[in-house]
Amino acid sequence: MPTVSVGRDLLFQALGRTYTEDEFESLCAEFGIELDDVTTQKAIVRKEKHLKEEDEVSGSDEEVIYKIEVAANRPDLLCLEGIAQALRIFCGDDSAPKYKLADISKESMLKMHVKPETYHIRPFVVCAVLRGITFNEARYNSFIDLQDKLHQNTCRKGTLVSIGTHDLDTIEGPFTYEVDTFQADKLTEIYKSDLKLKKYLQTVQEESPIFTVIYDRNRTVLSLPPIINNGAHSAISLKTKNVFIECTATDLTKANIVTMFSMYCERKFEIEPVEVIYSCDEKSCIYPQLCPYDMKVSLAYINGITGLSLEANEVVGLLNKMQLHVEEAVSEDKDKLTVHVPPTRSDVLHACDVAEDVAIAYGYNRLPKRKPTSIKPLRMNEFKDRIREEMAMICYTEVLTFGLCSYKDNFTKLNRKDDKLTAAITANPCSTDTEAVRSSLMAGMLKVIAHSKDHPKPIKIFEVGDIVLLDESKSVGARNQVQLAALYCGVTSGLERIHGLVDRIMQVSGIPFVLPEDNTGYYIEPSYEPEFFLGRQASIICKGKRIGTFGIVNPQVLINFGIPDPCSIVELNLECLL
């Protein structure tokens, strides 16, 4: 959750009134944000410099700073002006803003020409012009902080969107967005050595490094998105009056966040559009797109979710407090409300989001208390709890391992081969430990033993958890499956103990032991899995279906995981036992 630091006095000035700390904390709680901390500028500097309280701090004052935690899906609250505006509307002091484009002709608009080479790197670009800005030190810092907060949160550290802000009076349109390879190898080496910039090099191909560049008419470099967003030549300052914003993106919807900066314009919430021309097909678009997203929401649905009995006009008033414009239905279906979602409220995606805003505006503490219509747990959850109890009663300790794992753990270390049809592989892993979604609990269990090898023997652990298997019949191409795994590690392998555990689980599940080919119960038959010791493993066949395997772990697998003692393990599908 992002935290926004604002000066208390400046915030209260923007709100038009002062609050005690308790009053402001209560207001934040009602609105759905949190006053996370109250500190001072001097205290912040002392903490950053690791100074003691008695140490003098030069150049800082005792200004009270409020650190306010806001929801990650509310980019409109990432600056002082945004928080003040939202709270004033919530308190009824202001009406919800209506964002609009400046009324200028298409011929008068600034132009951004997009070269086709950018399509495979960052294909979208959205631009806008902010006119008549007046900066003082506080507003300037807030503007820069908003840009940084948007980069870190909504833009996912620049991977989805990269925002560049430029002093329009120092550059000249039209602008071009293109690809260049100038001194790419030297630039790459320079950026690799910079702690702040090297993380943005992921979009550059090291074997043939190229950079996306934005030029003005005079071929002045404005930015190298997403690595350098603000060039020195066009950097904004306290004297800046007009700002040119460009957002290069892989996600066009998120690039529309340029709307957030319109609150700084002389004509508040009015932003000057820019024509973006794509050279590949000569198609042009006018950005930013400020048309609200219209959503039909049933009044009965809102009342059903919140437990209230509100009239349409009451819902309209509550949603206006949350910056959502609403029209009452005038047709035959009077139950439907038309909600106009502004471009700054990208968190509103479904009718339940509208109902949530109604509940916030009404007051969560005032909502009627209701008993759930059903408190009966799901059958699978009941069964998993029963299995956990049984495992605990025979002195097995439950462990919880990670759902993501390395490709090597999921396959190589277990002597398995990837058939490309079973395991879900992560497309863009952030580390080697997140390369695949586990298709078995076995690797996680063995890693626990590897980290506990100095623990007194025997070690008996179990896990009840989900694995993920590819499945083309599912809409997402994969499905979850609930598994049970239990492992015994001791001076001897303990295979007989694991075999006895299998029999106990089947007995608890009410499944009898039967002769082979009898589909009324379960039986075991030889198996030949590479992760187990050959000749010391068996498949569990339940009602004609193979549901799991148990046996002594292959010595090579133990070596791969760094385990010196013999182990036996069972892993089976719990869903097949219901």
N, C-alpha and C positions, 0 to 999 in steps of 0.2 A: 504494500500500500504506500503510495507516494506521500511524503510529508512536505507541506509548504510552510516556509518560515516567513512571517509577516511582522512588521512593527505594530505593536498594539495601538499606539496613538494614531498612526496613519490609518489603520483599519477602522478604528472608532470614528475617525474623521470622515472616512468614506461611508460608514454606516449612518452617520448623522446623529449619533448619540453614543454615550458611554455606558459601559456595563461593568459590574463587578466581575471578578474572575468566576465566581459561582454562577452568576447570571449568564455569562457568555458560554460557559461550559454546558449549561442547561440548554441554551439556544442551539448549540452545535449538536447536542444529543437529539434534540427534537428534529433537526434537519437531516440527520443521518451522517454527520461527520464528527470528528473527535478532536478535542483540545488535548493533544498528546503531551505537551510539555510547555512550561513557562520558564524562560531564561532571560539573560541579558546579553548584549553584544559583547561586553567584556568577558562574561563567562564562556561564550562561544570561542573567543580568541584564546583564552587561557587553555581551554580543552584542546584546541587545534595545536597549540604550541607546547602542550604538556607542562604548563606552568602551575605553580601552587597558588592558592587563593590570595596569599599575602603579596605575591609578585605584582609589580606595577605593569599595566598594559597601556602602552602609548597609542594614541590615535583612535581609541575606542571610547564609547560612552556607556552610560548605564541604561540605554534604551531597552525597554521591555520587549522581548520577542516572543510571539506566540507561534508554537509549532503545531500546525493543524493537519491531522491525517485525513485524507479524502479518499474516496473510492477510486480504484485504478481505471474504471470505465467512465469517469467524469472529467474529461480534459478541460471542460469549461471552469473547473475549480482549481486549476493549477497555478493561479496567481492571485495577488491581493485583490485586484479589480474584479476578477471573476467571483471570488468568495463574497466580497462585499455586495456585488450585484445580486447574487443568488439569495443571500440572506435578507436584503432589502425587499426583494420580491416576495420571499417567503413570509416576511412580517407584514406585507401589505403596504409598504412605503412606496413601491414602484410597481409599474406594470411590466409584464414580460416583454422583452425587446423583439422587434421584428427586423430581421436582417434583410438588407436589400443591396442591389447593385447600383452604382452611380449611373445616372442617365446620360450616357455618352454614345456617340455613333460608333459603328464598327470601324469606320475609317480612322477615328481618333484614338482608338485603342492601341496600346503597345502590343507588339507582336513577338511571339516566341516561336522560332522555327526549329522543329525537331527532326534531326537526321535519322534515317532508317537504321544506321549502325547501332543505335542505342536500344533497339527493341529487345535484344537478347541479354541486356544487362539491367537497366532500369527503364522500362518502356514508357512510363507515364510521367508527365510533368504538369503541374498545376501552378498557375501564377496569379498574383494580385498586386494591386497598388494601394498603399495606405497614404491618404492625403491629409495635410494639415496637422501632423502630430506635434505636440509640444512636450518635450522631455524635460523633467528635472531629474535630479539624481535618483530619487525614489522610483519614479515611473520608468526611468531607463533601466534600473536594476531589475524591476519587476518584469519588464519586457524581455530582457535577456534570460531571466529565470524561467519565464514561461516557455521560451524557446528550448531551453535545456531540459525542463521537465517533460515537455512533449516528446523530445528526442529519446529520453530515457524510458518513457512509459508507453504512450500510444504508438510511437514509431519503432519500438523494440530496439532501442540503442542504434537507430539509424538503419536497421536492416530492412524495414518496410518502407519507411519514408525518411528523406533527408531534407531538412528545412534550411534554406539560405535566406538571409535578410541583408539588404543592401541599401545604401544611401542613394536614392534615385537621382539626386542632383549631381552626383559624381560620375555617372555613367550615362550611356546613350543607347536607346533602342534603335532598331529591333535587335533582339537577342537570339542566339542560336544555342541549341543543346546538341552536342555531338560527341564523338569518340576521338581520342588522340593518343598517340604513342610516344610523344616527345619525352626524351630522357627518362623513359619509364623505369628502366633498370636502376638508375641512380635514385629516383624518387622512392621506389620501393624499398631500397636499402635504408634511406633516410627515415621513412615512416616506420619501418620495422624496429628501429632503435628508439622510437618515441612511445612511451607507455600509453598515452592517450589515443594516439592515432593508429597504432598497429592492429587494434581490434577491428578497424574498419577495412582492412586490406582483404577481407574474405571475398569481396566481390571482384577482386583483381586476379586474373589468371597468371600465376607466377611464370609458367613456361612461355607465355606471350603476353606480358602485362600491358594492359590498356586502361585508360582512365576516361570516365565521362567528364566533360568539361562544359561550362556555360560561359559564352563570350558575349560581349556587347558589340555594337556596330564597329567599334575601333579595334576589335580583337583583344580587348582587355579581359583577362581571366577574372571572372567573378567568383567561381567556386569549382572544386573538384569533388562533386558528391559521390559517396557519402563521407569522404575522408576530410576534405576541407570545405566547410559550408560558407564561410565568410572570408573573402579575400581582403587583404590589407587595404587595397585601393578603394574598395567600396564599403568598408566597414562603417556601421552606423555609430553615431556619437551623440552627445547631448545637444549638438547643434542641428542634428538631422530633423528635417521637416516632412520629407516624403520618403517612404520606404517601399522598395520593390522586393516582393517575396516570391521565391521559387521553391516548389516542393517536387523533387524527383522521387519516384516511388515504384514499387512493385505491386502496390495495392492502391488502385485509384480511389476507392472509397475513403481510405484513411488520409489520402493526400488532400482531401477537402478541409483539413483542419486549419487551413489558412484563415478560415472564418473567425477563429478564436482571437485573432489580432485586431479585428475591426473595432473593438472597444476602445482602442487607443486613438482612433481617428477623430478629426475635428468634428465631423458629422458622425456622431456615434452610431455604430452598427451599419454604416454605409461604406462599401468597399468598391474600389474601381476595378472592373474586370480587365482581363488580358486575353487576347486571341492567341490560342496555341495552334500552330499549323504543322501538320505531319507531312513531311516531304515525300514519303513513300507513295501516298495516294492523294496528296493535296487536300486531305480532309482537315477541316478546322473546327475547333471547339472553343466556346467562351467559358472561361473559368474565373472565379470559383462558381460552382453551382449551388445556389442558396435556396432553391425551392424546397419547402418543407415536405417531409414524407407523411403522407396521409394514411391513417390507420382507422379501420372501423372496429369499435369496441362495444360490446353489449353491456348495458347498464346492469342487467341481471348478473352477468359474469363478475363485474366489479363488486357488487353487493355480496355475491356468493363467496368470493375469495376473502373479502374483508369481514364478513359477518355483519355488515351494516344494512340499513334500509334507507339509503340516500335517494333523494330526488335528482333528476337530471341537472337542475340548476345548481344544486349543492356540489355535485361532482365537477361541474364546469369551474366553479369557484376554487375548489381544492386543487385542480390540475393547473389552473392559472398561477397558483402559488409556486408550482414546480416548473414554471416556464413552458408549459404545454398549452397551446391554444386549442380550444374545443368548440365545436359547433353542435348544437342539439339537432336531432333528426326532425325534419319537417314532413317526411313522407309517411306512408302508412306504418312503416316499422319504426315506431317512436322509441323503441328500446335501444336503437343504435346511436352511438355518438361518433362523430368524426373528429379524430385527434390529429392535429397538425404538429408533427414532431420537427423542431428546428434542426438545422445542420449541426448545432453544437451538442445535441443530445443523442449521440450515436449509441448510447447504452439502451435506448428504447427500441426493442426489436419485436416484442410480442405483447399481447394483451395483458399478460401477467405483470409486465414492467409498468404498464399504466396503472394497474390495480395497486402495485407496490407504491407508486407515487401518491395515489389517493390515500393509502394507509399512512404514509409519512406525513402528508399535509394534515390529515385528520388527527394524528397523534397515536403512536403505537400503544401508549399506556391507556388510551381511552377505548381501544377496540374491545368489543365484548369477548369474554372468555368462553370458549366452546370445547366440549369434549370431542375427541376424534370419533368419527363414525365407526371406526374399527381399530382396535389396538392388537389384533391378532398378528403375530409375526409371520413372515413368509415361511413356507414349509421347508425350503432349503436352509434358511437361517436357523430354524429350530434343529434341523438335522446336524448342521455343522456344530452347533453348541453341544449337542449330545455327544458327538464324536470327540470334541475337545475335552469334555468331562471324563469320558472313558480313558482317553490318553493320559490325562492328568492322574487318574486313579491308579494307573500302573506305572507311575513315577517317570513319565516322559515330560520334558520341559518344552513348552511351546516357544518357537522362534518366529520372527517376522522378517523376511528378506525382501530385497528390492525387486520390483516388477521389471525393471530394465537391467540389462547386463551386457557384458562385452560379447562380441561375436565369438571370440576364442573360448570364453566360459561356456557358452551355449552349445558349442560344437566341438572344437579341437580338443579341449581338455577332457571332454567326455568320450573321446574316440568316435564321435559321430560325424557324419557327412551331411552337408546341407543339401537337401533335395529340391530346394527352392519352392516347395509346395506346402511347407509346414509352418515355418517360423516367420513372424512379421519383423522385417528389418527396418530400422529407423533411417529415414531419408537423409536427414541432416543432423547427425548426432553432435552434441556439444562436447562430448568426451568419449574415450574408448569404453567407459562404463555404461554408456547409453546407446550402444550400437544396435541392440536387438531387444525385442520384448521376449521375455522368457517363455519357452515352449515346454519347460519342465522345471520342477522345484528342486531337482537333484543338485544342480550346480550351486545354488544358494546354500543348501544344507551342507555341502562339502566345504564351502568357504567358511561357514560358521565353525566347523570342526578344525579347519586349518588355523583359525585364529584362537582356538581353545585347546590346542594340543598339549599345553602344560597343565590342563585341568585334570583332577583325579579321574581315573577310569573306573567303571565305564561311563561314557557320555551317552545319554539317551535324549534325543530331541525329536520334535515333530513340527509340522506346519500344515495348516489348512489355508489354502489360498488359491487365487486365480492364475491360470496361464492363458496365453493367447495363441490361437491357431488360425491359420489362413482358412477362409471359407467363402467361396465365390457365391454361395446362396444368400449371404448376408449383404445388406446394403453398403456396409463399410468394408466388406471384403475380408472380415475376420470375426471371430467369436471368442468369448471368454469361456473357460471351462474350470470348474471347481475341482481341485485335486487335494489329496491327502498324501503327505510324504512323512515317513518316520525312519530315523537312522539310529543304529546302535554301533558304537565304537568302543572297543575294549582290548584286552590282552588277546582274546580270541575273537573270531569274526562275529559270533552271536547270531548265525543264520537261523538256528532253531528258535531263537527268541522272536525274530522278525516273522518267521512262519507262524508261530503261535499268535502273534499280534494280528496277522491277517485273519486267522480263524476267529479271533475275538471280535474284530470289526464286522465280520460277516454274521456272527451270532447276534450281535447287537442290532444289526440291520434286518434280522429276521430272514436271512437267506441260508438255506441248508447246504451242506456239502453233498454232492451227488457224483455219480459215475460219469466219466467222459461221454460226450454227446447227449447228455441229459440237460435240456434247457430250462429245467425248473429250479435250478440252484447254481452253485459254483463248483468248479474244480480247477486243478492246476495242471499244466503241461510244460514240457521243456521249452525254453526260449533261447535265442542266440543274439542277444543284444551286446554290442561292443563295449558298453560301459560296465558290464558285469563280467565276473570270472566265468570262463567257459565251463559248463558242467555243474555249476553251482548257482543256477538261476532258474526261474520258472515264471511263466505267464499266468495271470489270473483270468479265468474265463467265467463270466457271469451271465447266465441266461443266453448262452450262445455268442456272447460278445466279449472280446478281449478288453478288459478295463484297466489292466495295470501289470506291473512286473515287480518281482522282488528277487534278491540274491546278494551274493558277496561282491563288493565293488572290485572291479579290475585293478590289479596292482599298479598298472601303468597310469590309470586315472588318479590313484592315490598319490603317485609321484608327481603328476601334473599339478595337483593342488597342494603339494607339500605336506602330506599327511603320513606320519610314520607308522600308524597302527591300522590293523585290519578293520574294515567297516562292512556292515550289511545294511541294506536300505530297501524300502518298499515305497512305490508310488502308484497310486490308483485314482481313478475317476470316481468321485463321490456322487456325481449326478446320476450315474448308472445304478446306484444302490437304492434310490428312492422308488 
